[in-house]
């Protein structure tokens, strides 16, 4: 029962990431434009592929459990922190934009905490 609960929890926790990766693969030109819009670095196609790889590998490793779950948690946490710093810089905004980005920024940090907990749980549930 604990393994099933863990699997469901990780699927829900990572759903935004693997769905995003699938969407980016289906619309790779859109993914490239998203990268250009956030970081303005070329070759944006390489960074778009790295984003997809991080989202899929981090989610898969976290789902796998055991030691892999810790690595998956690290990948998704690092990706989430980097993307959040780039996409939601609330400290440079004013008014409602500041409020929105502040909320999203800290919601994403909450996800990082969830990844960390799932990584630890994966060690316990699926063994070392």
Secondary structure by P-SEA (a helix, b strand, c coil): caaaaaaaaaaaaaaaaaaaaaaaaacaaaaaaaaaaaccccaaaaaaaaaaaaaaaaaaaaaacaaaaaaaaaaaaaaaaaaaaacccccccccaaaaaaaaaaaaaaaaaaaaaaaaaaaaaaccc
